[in-house]
Amino acid sequence: MAFWLLTCNPDIFDLDALRRGGEELESWSVARYRSELATDDHFVMWLTGPQGGLVGRGRITGVPFFRESASNDYWQEDPGPRWYVPLEIDEWLDAPVPRAQFTTDDRFDGTTTLRTLFAGNPHRLNEVQWEAFEEAFSKARLDKPDRISWHLNPGDTIRRVELHDRYGGSRQGGICKSARNDNVLIFTDPNTGHQHGYYDEWAEDGSFHYTGDGQKGPQTFDSLGNRSVRDHVQLGLRLRLFEGSRGIVRYVGEFALDPASPYSYSRAPETGGGPLRQVIRFHLIPVGSTKQPPTVPVGSGYHPADESVQPVPAQPGTPDSGLTERNLRAHRHLQNALAAAVAAHGLEALSPRATDPDFDLAWRDSAGNLTVCEVKSLTAANETRQLRTGLGQLLDYHDRLRERAPKVHAVLWVEYQPSEARWIELCRRVGITLAWPGREVDAFDSAVATSV
């Protein structure tokens, strides 16, 4: 990864007008170092002239390309044929940090960076110069008098453009660090994310697995967005999760990295079905309430569980990896088989959205009544523990969903009939249907599955 400085002459391109218009800066003219510019390189934007200085920062999103014309309302005249590099802005400053602040900085001694801004873009930066610019951004945020407090509650909707008008941050991408307060805005959207290899989902342990930033090549923590999420506690940042990526988005709530297991690595295709590459999977857990209002629909089209996933090798003092693998595969096979049975019954199986609790699957009847299901694999050694856990989870799901459907039924779907018959009656007393393969009718018959 390299660091660059890009200059903007306001007599040639009206950057202020572009920003006032709420438009995104998606590319910039480059005249040299084109073979060295690479995806995920970082840059700062510099406005030239007596009132100029440091005004923004972001990252390169692809390789340079040639364009015959770039005429628009912000060019004073058509610049003609030029090379451009695609980019996205992570943060704008409301006022430029003046050149004088850096010319007195020892980290710029002996360099020509700030004396040759008239030369063609881009300008190369070393690591200590980049560090100086990063510090300037941090200081500008701390010195800003009108820090904006957070105003959204879980379930609130807002146009994404209005969200960034209020809090700043890039209007594109999935991870956007706010420029105006200490928040990181995170967007999850299966409708657009899957084409980029972003498969966000609730995991068996109750954490929300969120795919990191970077559409091509292996994802790393060189990305500002990924670093902001990984280091949010140390940096004093709050993670704000939204459902949707464009137009109207819905605020899910505040999340934090699971301190016991903050992230893992997985493999997913590049944008457009490209080759498999390494991706970061952040393990997010809710902070406080994420209760959604009754108007928020529950679930989306079922996403089959991957029965081929290998568990992380067991560490000393942890359960046997072979047993873990067996339980994981059994759970996912049970879940997929039940989803197939739901479809065969003429119903639509649902997976939880980010706004839902982490149930395994659900479905609705013709009246809109919701059945929410927790799946549990069983062995002689873990049967009691699994049944207890499943009962607790379903009571929680029902409490969080009961206002979002006319009626909510709860089903505990297990691998086989429990060895103790008392569990059937115990579940019935608290309004939960206990069923297993061969007893699908119990799960589907609303006359049997009474609401909690």
N, C-alpha and C positions, 0 to 999 in steps of 0.2 A: 504494500500500500504506500502511495506517495501523497505529498501535500502540495497544494498549489494555491496561487493567488490569481484571481481574475479581476480585471479592471473594467469599469464602465465610465465612459465619458458622457456626462449628462447633455452635452451639446450634440451628441450623436444619437443616443438612446435615452428616452425619458423613463428611467427606472422608477422614479417616484410616482408617475402617472399609472404605470402598470400595477404597482402595489396598491394605490388608492382604488383602482378598479377591481381589486380582489382577484386578479388573474395570477396564474402560476407561471413562474419562469421555468421553462422546460428545456432550454438549450442555450448555449453561448458560443459566440464566435471565437475560434482559436486559429492562430497562424503558425504555431511552432510546437515542438514536442508531441506532435500528434501520435507518433508511434509509441510514446511512453504513457499517454493517458490511458487509464484502465478503470474498469468498473469497480466501484467502492473506494476509489481514491477520494480524499477529502479536499475541500477548497474553501477559501474565504472570498467574499465579494468586496471589492474596494471601489468606492465612488471617487473619481478624480475631481480636481478643482479645489479652490480655497475653502469651500464649505464641506468638502468630502471627508473620506476616511473609511474605516471598517464599518460595513453595513449589514453583512449577512454571511452565512456559512451553510454548507451542504455537502453533497457527495455526487460524484460522477456515476451515472447509471448505465453507461454503455460506451461503445467506441465512437470516435469522430466520424461524421458523415458529411458529404458535400451537398450543398443546396444552391440552386441557381439564383433564387431570390428569397428574401425574408421580409419583404415590405409589409408593415402593419402600422397601426396608429402610433406606435411608440418610437419608431425610427423617424428621424428628421427627414431622411430620404432613403430610397431603396439602396441598401448596402451592396447589392450586386452579388455575383457568385462568391461564396465563401465556404469554408469548413466550419462545422459546428460540433460541439460535444454535448450529448444529452446529460441532463443533470436534474437534481431536485434540491430545493432549499429546505434545510432543517430549521433555520431560525433567522428571522430578520430583527434588526435593532431599530427602535423608534428614532434614534438620533445617531449619526455617525460618531465613532470613536476617532478623534482627530489624529493626524499623522504625528504630531508633536509627542503624543504619548509613547510612541514606539521609537522615535529617533533618539530618545534619551535612555532607551532600554539597552543594557549591555549585550543582550542577545542578538542585537542587530549591528553591533560594532564589527567593522571589517567586511561587511556585506554590502552589495549594491541593490538589494531588493527594493528598498523604498526610494532609491535615487534613479531607478530606471523604469518607473511605472508608465512612461511614455512608449515603451517598447511593446511589441505585439504580445497578445495573450497566448498561453498562460505564463506565470512567473513561478519558478520553482521555490519551494520553502523547505528548510530543514526542520528537524524535529523540535529544536529549541525555539525556533520562530513560531512554529505551530502552537507550541505550549504558551507562548506569550499572547497569541491571539485568543486561545481558549480562556486564558485568565481574564482577558479583556471582556469576553462575553459574560463570564461569571460575575465580574464586578459590575457590569452594566445592569444585570438582572437584580443584584442586591441593592444597587443605588436607586433603582426605579421607584419613584414615590407612589405611583398608583398601582400597587400590586392588587390584582383582581382575585377576590375570594371565589371559591367554588360554589355554584348555585344550582346544580342539578341533583335531583333525587333519583334513586333507582326506578326505572320504568319511564322516566321523562324522555321525550323525543325532541330532536332539534335538527335543523338543517346543518349538514357538515360545514358548509361555508360560513354559517353564523357561529358555529362552535369555534372555528379558527379565527373569525373576526374578533371574538371575545378573548380567546386565550393564546392566539398565535400558533406557531408550529406549522409544519408542512401540511398542505391541503391534500397531499397524495401519500400513498404508502400506508402500511399497517401500524407502524410505531412512530409517533410524532411527539417529540419533547416540546412542551409548552414553553413559549418565550416569555410569558407574562405571569406565570406563577409556577409553583413547584410540583407540576403534574406531568405525567407521561400519558398521552392519549393513545389507547390501543384499540384497533378495530379488527373484528372478526366477522367474516362473511363467506360462508361456503359457496354462495352463488358466484363469487368472483375469485375466492381464494384457491379453490381446487385446481384451477387452470395454471396456477403458479406453484403447485406442490404444497400449498398450505392446508393441512388437514387438522384443524383445531377441534378438540373434543374433550368431553368429560372423561376422566380415567377412573379405573376401578377404585382407586384410593380416595376419590372425592375431589381431586385437584383438576383444574382446567388446564389441559395441555395446549399451549399456544406456540405456534411456529414462529421462529425468529425472522429477522429482516434479511432480505437478499434473495433475488429471483434466479440468479445464475451462479454456478460454481458453489463450492462449499461455504456455508454460512460460518462466520467467525465473529469474534467480539471486537474486531476492528471497526465494525459498524457502530455509529453513534447510537442508533436505536437499540441495538442489542446490549451495548454497554450500559445504557441508561436503565434498562430493565434489570440486568444482572446486578448493577451496583446501586439500585434505587434506595436501599436502606442507608448505605454510607453517604449517598449524595443528598439524602433528605427529600426524596421524590416520592410521590404517590402515583400508583398505577391505576388508571381509570379505564375500565373496559367498556367498549361500545359494540353493539350488534349492528352490522351494516357497514358499508365502506364508502357509499356515495349517496347523495340526496339526503333523505331523512334517515338519521341514525338514532338508535335507542341506547340510553345509558343503562348498563347492567349494574355497575357498582364499583366500589374500590376493591382492589385485589393486592396481594403481596406474594412474593416468591416463598414457596414452602422452604423454611429454613433447614429442614432435615434432608430435603432432596430438591434443590432449587431448579435444576434443569438436567436434561439428558440429551443424547444425540440419537438421531434416527436418519433414515434415508428416504428421499422423496424426489420425484422428477423435477427438472428445471421447468421454467415457464414454457408453455406450449407443448408439453409432453417430451421434453428433452431428456438427456441421460440422468440417471440417478445420481444424486449428490448428497453430501452430509447436510442435515439441517439441525438447528437447535430447537429443542422442545422445552419451553419454560413451563414450570409447574406452578400454577397460580392458585392461591386459595383466597376465598372471600374475606374481606375485612369488614366486620359489622354486617348489617342487614343488606341483602340484595332482593328483598321482597318486591315483586312486581305488581302493578295494579291489575284489577280484574280484566281490563280490556286487552291485556297482552296475550296473544294466542300461545298455546302450549305445543311444543314439539315441531319437528319438520320431518321430511321424508327419511325413512330409516337408512342408516349407514351400517352395512354389515360389519360385524366385528372381525378383525383379522385373526384367523385361527392359526396362522403360521408364525406369529410374532414370537421371538425367543426372549425369555426373561433375562434380566441382567444376572450374570454368574453370582452365585451366593458367596458372601464374604464370611470370614470366621465369625462364629457366634450368631449367624442368621440361619433361617430355615433351609433345609436341603433344597437345592435348585431343581432336582428331579421332581420332587413333590410340588414345588411351586409351578413348574412347567405343566405338570399334569392338571393341577387345579385351574390354571389359567386357560388351558386349552378346553377343558371340560366346560368351564363357565361360558366361553365364547361360542362353543358348539351348541350348548343349550340355548343361548340367546338367539343365535341365528336360526335354529330349528323352530323356536317358538315364533319368531318373526315370519317364517315361511307358513306356519300354521295360521297365523293371524291373516295373512294374505289369502290363504285358501278358504278362510271363513268369510271372505268378502269384505274385510276391513283393511284399513291402511295402518301399517306399523309405523311408529314414530320414534325418532331419536330425540334426545333433549337438545334444545338450543342453549346458547350461552345464558339466556334469561331464565332457564329452568333449573330445578335441582337435578342432581346427577343420577336420575333413574336409568335403568337399562333399556327399557322400551315402554311404549304406551300405545293406546289406540282409542278411537272414539266410536260410539254407536251412532245410529241415525238421528238420535235426539240430541247429540252433542255431549252426552255423558262420557267422561274420561275414565279409562282404566289405566292405572300406572303399575308397572311391574318391576320387581327386583328379582334378579336371577342369582341362585347360589348353587355352586357345586358342593357335593357332600362326600366325606369319607367317614369311616368309623371314628377316626380320631378327632375330626373337627365338626361333626354334625351339630352338636349342641351350640358351639360358638357361632357357627354360620347361621343357624336359625335365630338365635338371639340378635345377631347383627342385622339380619334381614328385617326382622320385626321392627327394630328401632329405626332403620332407614325408611321403611314404608310409612310409619307414623309421622316422621319428619316430612316426607314428600307430600302426604295428604294435607298436613297443616299448611304447607306453603302453596299448595295448588287448589285448595278447596273453594277459593273465591274466583277461580279462573275457569270454571266449568259448572254446569247445572248440578251435577253429582260427580263425585270422584270415588271410584272403586279401587281397591288395592289388592294385588295378587303377588304372593310369594311363590315363585316358580323354582322348584328344587330338582335335583338330579334323580332322586328316587323317593319312594314313600319312606318317611322317617321311621326309625326303628321303634320309637315310642309314640303310640297313638294319641297321647295327650296333646301333642303339638297341633293336631287338627282342630280339636275343640278349643284350645287356647287361642289359636288364630281366629276362629269363628267368634269367640267372645269379644274380641277387640275389633271385629268388622273386617278382618283380612281373610282372603281366600288362599288356602294352601293347596297347591296342585303340583303335578309332576307329569312327565311324558306318559301319555295314555289317558290322562284326566283333563284334556284340553277343554272339554265341555264345561268343566267347573269354572275355568277362567273366562270363557266367553259368555256364559249364561248370566245375564245381569240379575235374574231372579235369585241366583245362588250367590253371586258376588255382591254382597250388601256393602253399602258405603260405610266408612269408618265413623 
